[in-house]
């Protein structure tokens, strides 16, 4: 099983790992688009005013331009530790034991805007780039990533893909039709049936769910096995619309 997560706008600074090496990231066929986007992001950072405008940065966030400028030289850390915010606080990967973290490394990818999907334990620097940003000098990110990510996922031939990404990142990497997959929405029961959970609780539930997967490490080859495991551990998964599944919280 491959689990796809969205990134977070907020990131932990620093790191002790060697600078980024795109040849060591998962999905090696993405090296060319990765290098193109990173080069464009670094080039943009040479003009602080232009970078702040393109990245839509407030004065308090302009320091993130320096992070982009140092993308290829800054220290790195595991992607699952780099990202912060509600989902990653709930996942709390730093507190997991070695076996659980190894499971994350083998089964979880985080879909970043500058690097495409990276492994949970792939080492990356701090940066600022959102899915909807248009960088000067390169095509729109959707055009860069969509086909490349689809082909990269297909090349790994996963039995099943559990897609927990936000819709913005799904657009940057639609899944191949040849791979069994399920897109997850988080819902809560209401008197009228079910309603989507608000953003904070949606992210928190996804983080807790992935933590449970890493802790239990079930063998999951399709949505039926996922549902059976979820039921056995106190989670509720039901069919959603258009082939989606709903995580009920």
C-alpha positions as CSV (number, residue, x, y, z in Angstrom):
1,X,0.0,0.0,0.0
2,X,1.1,3.5,-0.8
3,X,-0.3,6.4,1.3
4,X,-0.2,9.9,-0.2
5,X,-0.3,12.9,2.1
6,X,-0.5,16.6,1.4
7,X,2.3,18.8,2.6
8,X,1.9,21.7,5.1
9,X,2.5,25.4,4.6
10,X,4.3,25.4,7.9
11,X,7.7,23.7,8.3
12,X,10.2,23.0,11.0
13,X,13.4,25.0,10.4
14,X,17.0,23.7,10.4
15,X,18.1,20.2,10.1
16,X,21.3,18.1,10.4
17,X,21.2,16.2,7.1
18,X,23.3,16.8,4.1
19,X,22.0,19.2,1.4
20,X,19.3,18.0,-0.9
21,X,20.3,15.3,-3.4
22,X,17.5,14.7,-5.9
23,X,19.0,11.5,-7.0
24,X,18.3,10.0,-3.5
25,X,14.6,10.7,-3.4
26,X,11.9,8.1,-4.1
27,X,10.2,8.2,-7.5
28,X,13.6,8.7,-9.3
29,X,11.9,9.4,-12.7
30,X,10.9,12.8,-11.3
31,X,14.5,14.0,-11.1
32,X,14.2,16.2,-14.2
33,X,11.0,18.1,-13.2
34,X,12.3,18.4,-9.6
35,X,15.5,20.0,-10.8
36,X,13.6,22.4,-13.1
37,X,11.2,23.6,-10.4
38,X,14.0,23.9,-7.8
39,X,16.1,25.9,-10.2
40,X,13.2,28.2,-10.9
41,X,12.5,28.7,-7.2
42,X,16.1,29.5,-6.4
43,X,16.3,31.9,-9.4
44,X,13.2,33.7,-8.2
45,X,14.7,34.2,-4.8
46,X,17.4,36.4,-6.2
47,X,14.8,39.3,-6.4
48,X,13.3,39.5,-2.9
49,X,10.4,41.8,-4.0
50,X,9.5,39.7,-7.0
51,X,9.7,36.6,-4.8
52,X,7.4,38.1,-2.2
53,X,4.9,39.0,-4.9
54,X,4.9,35.7,-6.7
55,X,4.7,33.7,-3.4
56,X,2.2,36.0,-1.9
57,X,4.2,36.5,1.2
58,X,3.3,38.9,4.0
59,X,6.1,41.1,5.5
60,X,6.3,38.6,8.4
61,X,7.0,35.7,6.0
62,X,9.6,37.3,3.8
63,X,12.3,35.4,5.6
64,X,11.1,32.3,3.8
65,X,12.6,33.7,0.6
66,X,16.0,32.9,2.1
67,X,14.9,29.3,2.6
68,X,14.1,29.1,-1.1
69,X,17.4,30.7,-2.0
70,X,19.3,28.0,0.0
71,X,17.2,25.1,-1.3
72,X,20.2,23.2,-2.7
73,X,22.7,24.1,0.1
74,X,20.6,24.1,3.3
75,X,20.6,21.3,5.9
76,X,17.8,18.7,5.5
77,X,15.6,16.5,7.6
78,X,13.1,13.7,7.0
79,X,10.0,15.1,5.2
80,X,7.7,13.7,7.8
81,X,9.6,15.7,10.5
82,X,10.0,18.8,8.3
83,X,6.3,19.5,8.0
84,X,4.3,20.8,11.0
85,X,0.7,21.9,11.5
86,X,-2.4,20.0,12.4
87,X,-2.0,16.8,10.4
88,X,1.7,16.3,11.2
89,X,1.2,17.2,14.9
90,X,-1.5,14.5,15.1
91,X,0.8,12.0,13.2
92,X,3.7,13.0,15.6
93,X,6.2,10.9,13.7
94,X,9.1,11.8,16.0
95,X,7.5,9.9,18.8
96,X,7.0,6.7,16.8
97,X,9.3,3.7,17.4
98,X,11.8,2.6,14.7
99,X,9.5,0.0,13.2
100,X,6.7,2.5,12.8
101,X,9.0,5.1,11.2
102,X,10.4,2.4,8.9
103,X,6.8,1.7,7.9
104,X,6.3,5.4,7.1
105,X,9.4,5.4,5.0
106,X,8.3,2.3,3.0
107,X,4.6,3.2,2.6
108,X,4.0,7.0,2.9
109,X,4.8,9.8,0.4
110,X,4.2,13.5,0.9
111,X,3.3,15.5,-2.2
112,X,5.3,18.7,-2.2
113,X,5.0,21.5,-4.8
114,X,8.8,21.8,-5.6
115,X,9.7,18.1,-5.5
116,X,6.5,16.2,-6.3
117,X,5.8,13.3,-4.0
118,X,8.8,12.5,-1.7
119,X,9.1,9.6,0.8
120,X,8.3,10.3,4.4
121,X,11.9,9.7,5.3
122,X,13.4,11.5,2.3
123,X,15.5,14.4,3.5
124,X,14.4,17.8,2.3
125,X,15.1,21.4,3.2
126,X,12.7,24.1,4.4
127,X,11.0,26.0,1.6
128,X,8.0,28.0,0.6
129,X,5.9,27.1,-2.5
130,X,2.2,26.3,-2.7
131,X,0.5,24.1,-5.3
132,X,-1.2,27.1,-7.0
133,X,1.9,29.2,-7.4
134,X,3.1,30.1,-10.9
135,X,6.9,30.3,-11.1
136,X,8.6,32.5,-13.7
137,X,10.5,30.6,-16.3
138,X,8.7,27.3,-16.1
139,X,5.3,26.0,-17.1
140,X,2.5,25.9,-14.5
141,X,3.1,23.3,-11.8
142,X,0.1,21.3,-12.9
143,X,1.6,20.9,-16.3
144,X,5.0,20.0,-14.9
145,X,3.8,17.4,-12.4
146,X,0.5,15.8,-13.6
147,X,1.8,13.3,-16.2
148,X,5.1,12.9,-14.5
149,X,3.6,11.9,-11.2
150,X,1.1,9.7,-12.8
151,X,3.8,7.8,-14.6
152,X,6.0,7.7,-11.5
153,X,3.3,6.1,-9.4
154,X,2.5,3.6,-12.1
155,X,6.1,2.6,-12.4
156,X,6.2,1.5,-8.7
157,X,3.1,-0.8,-9.3
158,X,1.6,-0.4,-5.8
159,X,-1.2,-2.9,-4.9
160,X,-3.3,0.0,-3.5
161,X,-3.0,3.7,-3.1
162,X,-4.7,5.5,-0.2
163,X,-5.0,9.1,-1.2
164,X,-5.3,11.6,1.7
165,X,-4.1,14.6,-0.3
166,X,-6.0,17.9,-0.6
167,X,-7.7,18.5,-4.0
168,X,-5.0,21.0,-5.0
169,X,-2.3,18.3,-4.8
170,X,-4.5,15.7,-6.5
171,X,-4.5,18.1,-9.4
172,X,-0.7,18.1,-9.4
173,X,-0.6,14.3,-9.6
174,X,-3.7,12.4,-10.7
175,X,-3.3,8.7,-10.1
176,X,-3.1,6.2,-12.9
177,X,-6.3,4.3,-13.8
178,X,-4.3,1.1,-13.8
179,X,-3.7,1.3,-10.0
180,X,-6.4,0.4,-7.4
181,X,-6.9,3.5,-5.2
182,X,-9.3,5.3,-2.9
183,X,-9.6,9.0,-2.2
184,X,-10.5,9.8,1.4
185,X,-12.8,12.4,2.7
186,X,-13.3,12.9,6.4
187,X,-17.0,13.1,7.5
188,X,-19.0,13.3,10.7
189,X,-22.5,11.9,11.2
190,X,-25.4,14.4,11.3
191,X,-29.1,14.2,11.6
192,X,-29.3,14.5,7.9
193,X,-26.7,11.8,7.1
194,X,-23.1,13.0,7.0
195,X,-21.2,16.2,6.5
196,X,-17.6,16.9,5.6
197,X,-15.5,17.7,8.6
198,X,-14.0,21.2,8.9
199,X,-10.4,21.7,7.9
200,X,-8.8,21.5,11.3
201,X,-10.6,18.3,12.3
202,X,-10.2,16.9,8.8
203,X,-6.4,17.2,9.0
204,X,-6.2,16.0,12.6
205,X,-8.2,12.8,11.7
206,X,-5.9,12.1,8.7
207,X,-2.8,12.5,10.9
208,X,-4.2,10.2,13.6
209,X,-5.3,7.6,11.0
210,X,-1.8,7.4,9.4
211,X,-0.3,7.1,12.9
212,X,-2.6,4.2,13.5
213,X,-1.5,2.6,10.3
214,X,2.2,3.0,11.1
215,X,1.6,1.6,14.6
216,X,-0.3,-1.5,13.5
217,X,1.3,-1.9,10.1
218,X,-1.6,-3.9,8.5
219,X,-1.2,-5.8,5.2
220,X,-3.6,-3.9,3.0
221,X,-3.9,-4.7,-0.7
222,X,-7.4,-3.1,-1.4
223,X,-10.1,-1.0,0.1
224,X,-11.9,-4.0,1.5
225,X,-8.8,-5.0,3.5
226,X,-8.4,-1.4,4.6
227,X,-12.0,-1.3,5.8
228,X,-11.7,-4.6,7.7
229,X,-8.6,-3.4,9.5
230,X,-10.1,-0.1,10.3
231,X,-13.2,-1.7,11.8
232,X,-11.0,-4.0,13.9
233,X,-9.2,-1.0,15.4
234,X,-12.1,1.3,16.1
235,X,-12.1,3.3,12.9
236,X,-15.1,3.6,10.6
237,X,-14.8,3.7,6.8
238,X,-17.8,3.7,4.5
239,X,-18.3,4.1,0.8
240,X,-18.4,7.7,-0.5
241,X,-19.4,9.3,-3.7
242,X,-17.8,8.5,-7.1
243,X,-15.6,5.7,-5.8
244,X,-14.3,7.7,-2.8
245,X,-14.3,6.4,0.7
246,X,-15.3,8.3,3.9
247,X,-13.5,8.2,7.1
248,X,-16.2,8.8,9.8
249,X,-15.1,10.6,12.9
